Amino acid sequence: MKRPLINIISHTDLDGVVAAAVAWYALYPESAPLQINLLGYGEIDNAILETLQSDRKPLILDLFCQRRETIDLIDSYFEGGCPICFDHHETTLQNWGNRPWLKIDTSCCAAKVYYSWLMSQGLPDSARQRLIILSDIVEVANDRDLWLGQKPESRLWQALITMCGPWSVFCRLVANPSSSLSDGEYEATTEFVHDQEARFAEALEKVKRYGDDLMAIGPELLEFGDVSDFCGLILDRTENPPKVVAVANKKVTGEWAVSLRSRSGLAGKITGMLRDGRKVRGGGHGDAAALYFPPHYSLEQICDSILSAIKLVSEQESPISMTLGDILKDKLKKGKES
């Protein structure tokens, strides 16, 4: 029987890049050649479709399908055995957590979900030894993705992705899996973080606030990879933070990529409410999610959509002042009094 080529499909942030590196170390050289794709939510469904149509085996890390049709396709493809998707996002768990082909754990980053699963599989000693050397970088990715703030170097690693791109960092980890930055890497990323603070100061002057609900920043002020740190600055280091921070940027295709951050699970709820899998796509955690809007939307329309979702979530979660039981009790009481 012909052995299928494995296509490792992972995200472009530090978590996704480290997850892809873990997969490489786990599968290479025994399963070589390997195909690697680092991409975003807007590309995941097409990548899965092309993989299955070409009789290749997908390994999906730190991403999840945006279309129901893709999920149905995987359901029909999957015949049991090891999971083919490893994720940690709240929205994935809520909507699709019962899928047998999905391994999900929201308590850690996707790289750690996959790494922990691999280490529990009774691997050959050679494969286990290859993976052990990745344990430190997995913890760095976990610190970064969950905003634990326990490993200062995690911000520098994210800066390395911002500076050089995900593919460069993936190659670095394949060549050298150590979480210790070289002198040159440390110097360059430290300087980048310093410059990043200056960008943040400019962006703060141009941020638009919508009452207590939303702060939004438009395109061309922040670079790829700035978002998490900038939103953390607003949410954690300002006196009166909003419920949600939105950073909107235009992709090369013209599509809007809108990153949402919150501190009460609101970002994930908004994403689940607004995405429709066609015009608006997205996914993520409770407090870190992303939405993708068509090019014809304006920034004001995007903000109006987010504000409407915030209002609806608030209305759904507000306690009902009088339940049906209260009404019946009130009527019975009035009947006795009369």
C-alpha positions in Angstrom: 0.0 0.0 0.0 1.3 3.4 -1.0 2.3 5.5 2.0 0.7 9.0 2.0 2.8 12.1 2.1 2.1 13.9 5.4 1.2 17.6 5.1 1.9 19.5 8.4 -0.4 22.5 8.5 0.3 25.0 11.3 -0.2 28.6 12.3 2.2 31.5 11.7 2.6 32.7 15.4 5.2 31.3 17.8 2.9 28.6 19.0 2.2 27.4 15.5 5.8 27.5 14.4 7.0 25.6 17.5 4.2 23.0 16.9 5.4 22.6 13.3 9.0 22.1 14.6 7.8 19.5 17.1 6.1 17.7 14.2 9.2 17.8 12.1 11.4 16.4 14.9 8.7 13.7 15.6 8.3 12.5 12.0 11.7 13.2 10.4 13.5 11.2 9.0 11.2 8.1 9.3 8.2 9.7 7.6 10.3 11.8 5.1 9.6 13.6 2.8 7.3 15.9 4.7 5.3 18.8 3.5 5.1 22.0 5.7 2.5 24.8 5.4 2.5 27.7 7.8 -0.7 29.8 7.3 -3.6 31.7 8.8 -7.3 31.0 9.4 -8.2 32.4 6.0 -6.3 29.7 4.2 -6.8 26.6 6.4 -9.9 25.2 4.6 -8.4 25.3 1.1 -5.2 23.7 2.5 -7.1 20.8 4.0 -9.2 20.4 0.8 -6.1 20.3 -1.4 -4.4 17.9 1.0 -7.2 15.4 1.0 -7.8 15.7 -2.8 -4.2 14.8 -3.4 -4.4 11.7 -1.1 -2.0 13.3 1.4 -2.4 13.0 5.1 -3.1 16.2 7.0 -1.6 17.0 10.5 -3.3 20.2 11.6 -1.7 22.2 14.5 -3.0 25.4 16.2 -5.6 25.9 13.6 -9.2 24.7 12.9 -11.5 24.6 9.9 -13.7 27.6 9.3 -16.3 25.9 7.1 -18.8 23.2 8.0 -18.2 21.5 4.7 -14.5 21.0 5.6 -15.4 19.4 8.9 -17.9 17.1 7.1 -15.1 16.2 4.7 -12.7 15.3 7.5 -15.5 13.3 9.2 -15.8 11.2 6.1 -12.1 10.9 5.6 -11.2 9.9 9.2 -11.3 6.1 9.8 -10.0 6.1 13.3 -6.6 5.9 14.9 -4.4 8.8 16.0 -5.9 12.4 16.0 -5.0 14.5 13.0 -5.8 17.9 14.5 -4.3 19.3 17.7 -5.7 22.6 19.1 -6.3 24.6 22.2 -8.8 27.3 21.3 -12.0 27.8 23.3 -14.1 28.2 20.2 -12.9 24.9 18.8 -13.7 23.1 22.1 -17.2 24.6 22.4 -18.2 23.8 18.8 -16.4 20.7 17.8 -14.8 19.2 21.0 -16.5 15.8 20.4 -14.7 15.0 17.1 -12.6 11.8 17.4 -9.9 13.2 15.1 -9.4 16.2 17.3 -7.1 16.4 20.4 -7.8 19.6 22.3 -6.7 21.0 25.7 -7.4 24.7 26.5 -5.1 24.7 29.4 -1.9 25.0 27.3 -0.8 26.1 23.9 -1.2 23.9 20.8 2.5 23.0 20.6 2.3 21.7 24.2 -0.9 19.8 23.4 0.8 18.0 20.5 4.1 17.6 22.4 2.4 16.1 25.5 0.4 13.7 23.3 3.5 12.5 21.5 5.4 11.9 24.7 2.5 9.8 26.0 2.6 7.5 22.9 5.5 5.1 23.8 7.8 6.4 21.2 11.0 4.7 20.2 14.0 6.0 22.1 15.5 7.8 19.1 12.3 9.8 18.5 11.9 10.5 22.3 15.4 11.9 22.5 14.8 14.1 19.5 11.7 15.5 21.2 13.2 16.0 24.7 15.5 18.8 23.4 12.4 20.7 22.3 10.8 20.8 25.8 12.3 24.2 26.7 11.1 26.0 23.5 7.6 24.4 23.9 7.4 26.0 27.4 8.5 29.3 25.9 5.7 29.1 23.3 3.3 28.2 26.1 4.3 31.2 28.1 3.8 33.5 25.2 0.5 32.1 23.9 -1.2 32.0 27.3 0.2 35.3 28.4 1.8 33.8 31.5 4.6 36.3 31.7 6.9 33.9 33.4 9.6 33.7 30.7 10.9 37.1 29.5 12.5 35.5 26.5 9.1 34.5 25.1 8.6 38.1 24.0 12.0 38.1 22.3 11.1 34.9 20.4 7.9 36.5 19.2 9.9 39.5 18.1 12.1 37.1 16.1 9.0 35.9 14.2 7.9 39.5 13.6 11.3 40.5 12.3 12.2 37.4 10.2 8.8 35.7 9.5 7.6 32.3 10.6 9.5 30.3 8.0 12.8 31.7 9.2 12.1 30.8 12.8 11.0 27.4 11.8 14.3 26.8 9.9 16.1 28.1 13.0 14.4 25.5 15.2 15.1 22.7 12.7 18.7 23.7 12.6 19.0 24.5 16.3 16.1 23.6 18.7 17.6 25.4 21.7 15.4 28.0 23.3 18.6 30.0 24.2 19.0 32.9 21.8 22.4 33.5 20.3 24.2 36.8 21.0 23.1 38.2 17.6 19.5 37.0 18.1 19.3 38.5 21.6 20.8 41.9 20.5 18.5 42.2 17.5 15.3 41.2 19.3 16.0 43.4 22.3 16.5 46.4 20.0 13.3 45.4 18.2 11.3 45.4 21.4 12.7 48.8 22.3 11.5 50.2 18.9 8.2 48.4 19.4 7.5 50.5 22.4 7.9 53.6 20.3 5.4 52.3 17.8 3.0 51.6 20.7 3.3 55.2 22.0 2.3 56.5 18.5 -0.6 54.0 18.2 -1.9 55.0 21.6 -2.3 58.5 20.4 -4.4 57.4 17.4 -6.5 54.7 19.0 -10.2 55.3 18.8 -12.3 54.6 21.9 -16.0 53.7 21.9 -17.0 54.2 25.6 -16.2 51.4 27.9 -16.8 48.7 25.3 -14.1 49.0 22.6 -10.8 50.5 21.7 -9.9 50.1 18.0 -6.7 50.9 16.0 -6.7 51.1 12.3 -4.1 49.8 9.7 -0.5 50.8 9.1 0.4 51.7 12.7 1.4 48.3 14.0 3.5 45.6 12.4 2.8 41.8 12.3 3.4 40.4 15.7 2.8 43.7 17.6 -0.8 42.9 18.3 -0.5 40.8 21.5 1.9 43.1 23.2 0.0 46.3 22.2 -3.3 44.9 23.4 -1.7 43.7 26.6 -0.4 47.3 27.1 -4.0 48.6 26.9 -5.7 45.9 28.9 -3.1 45.5 31.7 -1.4 48.9 32.0 -4.1 51.5 31.6 -6.3 52.8 34.4 -9.7 52.3 32.6 -9.3 49.5 30.0 -12.2 48.7 27.6 -13.9 45.4 27.4 -12.3 44.6 24.0 -9.3 45.9 22.0 -9.4 45.5 18.2 -6.4 45.9 15.9 -7.4 46.0 12.2 -5.0 45.5 9.3 -5.5 45.0 5.6 -4.0 41.9 4.0 -2.4 41.8 0.6 -5.7 40.4 -0.8 -7.6 43.4 0.6 -9.3 41.4 3.3 -9.4 42.8 6.8 -7.7 40.8 9.5 -9.0 42.0 12.9 -7.3 40.8 16.1 -9.4 40.9 19.2 -8.2 40.8 22.8 -10.2 40.9 26.1 -9.9 39.8 29.7 -13.3 38.2 30.3 -13.7 35.7 27.5 -15.5 38.3 25.4 -13.3 38.2 22.3 -14.1 34.5 21.7 -17.8 35.1 22.2 -17.8 38.0 19.7 -15.9 35.8 17.2 -18.4 33.0 17.6 -21.3 35.4 17.1 -20.0 37.3 14.0 -18.3 34.6 12.0 -20.5 32.9 9.4 -17.8 30.8 7.6 -18.4 32.7 4.3 -18.2 36.5 4.5 -16.8 36.7 8.0 -14.4 34.0 9.2 -12.4 33.7 12.4 -11.6 31.7 15.6 -9.4 31.7 18.7 -9.4 31.7 22.4 -11.8 33.3 24.9 -9.5 36.3 25.2 -7.5 36.2 22.0 -9.3 35.8 18.7 -9.4 37.0 15.2 -12.0 37.9 12.6 -11.6 38.3 8.8 -13.9 40.7 7.1 -14.4 41.2 3.3 -12.5 44.1 1.6 -15.6 46.2 1.0 -16.1 46.7 4.8 -14.9 50.0 6.3 -13.2 50.2 9.6 -16.4 51.9 11.0 -18.6 49.1 9.8 -16.2 46.6 11.4 -16.3 48.5 14.7 -20.1 48.8 14.5 -20.3 45.0 14.1 -18.1 44.4 17.1 -20.1 46.8 19.2 -23.4 45.2 18.2 -21.9 41.8 19.2 -20.7 43.2 22.6 -24.2 44.6 23.2 -25.9 41.3 22.4 -23.5 39.3 24.6 -24.1 41.7 27.4 -27.9 41.4 27.0 -27.7 37.6 26.9 -25.6 37.4 30.0 -27.5 40.0 32.1 -29.8 38.5 34.7 -33.5 38.5 33.9 -35.1 40.9 36.4 -38.3 38.8 36.7 -38.6 35.1 35.8 -41.8 33.3 34.9 -41.8 31.8 38.4 -41.6 35.3 39.9 -44.6 36.4 37.8 -46.7 33.4 38.9 -45.8 34.0 42.6 -46.7 37.6 42.3 -50.1 36.7 40.8 -50.8 34.1 43.5 -49.9 36.6 46.1 -52.2 39.3 44.7 -55.0 36.7 44.4 -54.7 35.9 48.1 -54.7 39.5 49.1 -57.9 40.2 47.1 
